[in-house]
Amino acid sequence: MVEGLMTLGKLETGLRTLDFQCCEDVQAEAFAGNFKVQGTRDGNIYMMEKPKRKRNTPLFREDNSSLSQGQNKRWYFYFSLDENQLEQLPEKLIRQATAIAMKCILEYELDVKSILI
């Protein structure tokens, strides 16, 4: 518990600000984080730090694409290309998706006889 002054504000952009200035000498660990903040009508402020986002690690990569498995055990294929390369999109998408599919077939020893027919 620490006593201090809290200043609430609102920027011209509509974003809210909150500053807390301690009135005592306190030794605390410095930190930064993303928080869920709730302000109530009676002036109480509640903050809870959000857990860090766990990103999927790509298992296979190509120039503009990757394949990863999410925390929910679903497979994710990601492909990204600049807007000015629209003419090259079909060729690059097919080539890179095929390359990643071949890597999966070899890595996981998948039976793909039905695909090749």
C-alpha positions as CSV (number, residue, x, y, z in Angstrom):
1,M,0.0,0.0,0.0
2,V,1.3,3.4,-1.0
3,E,-0.1,6.8,-0.5
4,G,0.0,9.3,-3.4
5,L,-1.7,11.5,-5.9
6,M,-3.4,10.2,-9.0
7,T,-4.1,12.4,-12.0
8,L,-6.7,11.3,-14.6
9,G,-6.7,13.0,-18.0
10,K,-7.9,12.7,-21.6
11,L,-5.9,13.6,-24.6
12,E,-7.2,15.5,-27.7
13,T,-7.3,12.1,-29.5
14,G,-9.8,10.8,-26.9
15,L,-7.2,8.5,-25.2
16,R,-7.2,8.5,-21.5
17,T,-4.1,9.1,-19.3
18,L,-3.4,8.2,-15.7
19,D,-0.4,9.3,-13.6
20,F,0.3,8.3,-10.1
21,Q,2.8,10.1,-8.0
22,C,3.9,8.5,-4.7
23,C,4.0,10.7,-1.6
24,E,6.4,8.4,0.3
25,D,9.9,7.1,-0.2
26,V,9.4,3.6,-1.6
27,Q,11.8,1.0,-3.0
28,A,10.0,-0.9,-5.8
29,E,11.0,-2.9,-8.9
30,A,10.5,-0.9,-12.1
31,F,8.2,-2.5,-14.6
32,A,6.3,-1.9,-17.8
33,G,3.4,-4.0,-19.2
34,N,0.0,-4.1,-20.9
35,F,-2.9,-3.7,-18.5
36,K,-6.7,-4.0,-18.5
37,V,-7.8,-0.8,-16.7
38,Q,-11.3,-0.2,-15.4
39,G,-12.4,3.1,-13.9
40,T,-15.6,3.1,-12.0
41,R,-18.1,5.9,-11.4
42,D,-17.0,6.4,-7.8
43,G,-13.4,7.1,-8.8
44,N,-11.9,3.7,-8.1
45,I,-9.4,2.4,-10.6
46,Y,-8.6,-1.3,-11.1
47,M,-5.7,-2.6,-13.1
48,M,-4.8,-6.1,-14.1
49,E,-1.7,-7.0,-16.2
50,K,-2.5,-8.9,-19.3
51,P,-0.5,-12.1,-19.9
52,K,2.2,-11.9,-22.6
53,R,1.0,-13.1,-26.0
54,K,2.5,-16.4,-26.9
55,R,3.3,-16.4,-30.6
56,N,3.3,-19.5,-32.8
57,T,6.7,-20.6,-33.9
58,P,6.9,-21.3,-37.6
59,L,7.8,-24.9,-38.4
60,F,8.5,-24.3,-42.1
61,R,9.2,-21.0,-43.9
62,E,9.4,-19.7,-47.4
63,D,10.0,-16.2,-48.7
64,N,6.5,-14.8,-48.1
65,S,4.9,-17.6,-46.1
66,S,5.1,-19.9,-43.1
67,L,3.4,-22.8,-41.5
68,S,2.9,-23.1,-37.7
69,Q,0.9,-25.0,-35.2
70,G,-1.1,-22.9,-32.7
71,Q,-1.7,-23.3,-29.0
72,N,-5.1,-24.8,-29.9
73,K,-3.4,-27.5,-32.0
74,R,-4.7,-26.0,-35.3
75,W,-2.4,-25.5,-38.3
76,Y,-1.8,-22.0,-39.6
77,F,-0.5,-21.1,-43.1
78,Y,0.5,-17.5,-43.4
79,F,1.1,-15.7,-46.7
80,S,1.9,-12.0,-47.1
81,L,2.7,-10.0,-50.2
82,D,2.9,-6.3,-51.0
83,E,0.0,-4.8,-52.9
84,N,2.1,-3.8,-55.8
85,Q,3.0,-7.5,-56.5
86,L,-0.5,-8.6,-57.2
87,E,0.5,-9.9,-60.7
88,Q,3.0,-12.3,-59.0
89,L,0.6,-13.5,-56.2
90,P,-0.8,-16.6,-57.9
91,E,2.6,-17.9,-58.9
92,K,4.2,-17.2,-55.5
93,L,1.3,-18.5,-53.5
94,I,1.2,-21.8,-55.4
95,R,5.0,-22.3,-55.4
96,Q,5.5,-21.5,-51.7
97,A,2.4,-23.5,-50.5
98,T,3.6,-26.5,-52.6
99,A,7.1,-26.2,-51.1
100,I,5.8,-26.1,-47.6
101,A,3.4,-29.0,-48.3
102,M,6.4,-31.1,-49.6
103,K,8.4,-30.2,-46.4
104,C,5.4,-31.5,-44.4
105,I,5.1,-34.7,-46.4
106,L,8.8,-35.4,-45.8
107,E,9.0,-34.4,-42.2
108,Y,5.9,-36.2,-41.0
109,E,6.0,-39.1,-43.5
110,L,2.4,-38.4,-44.7
111,D,0.6,-40.7,-47.1
112,V,-0.4,-38.5,-50.0
113,K,-1.4,-41.1,-52.7
114,S,-4.9,-39.7,-52.9
115,I,-3.5,-36.2,-53.6
116,L,-1.4,-37.2,-56.5
117,I,-4.2,-38.9,-58.4
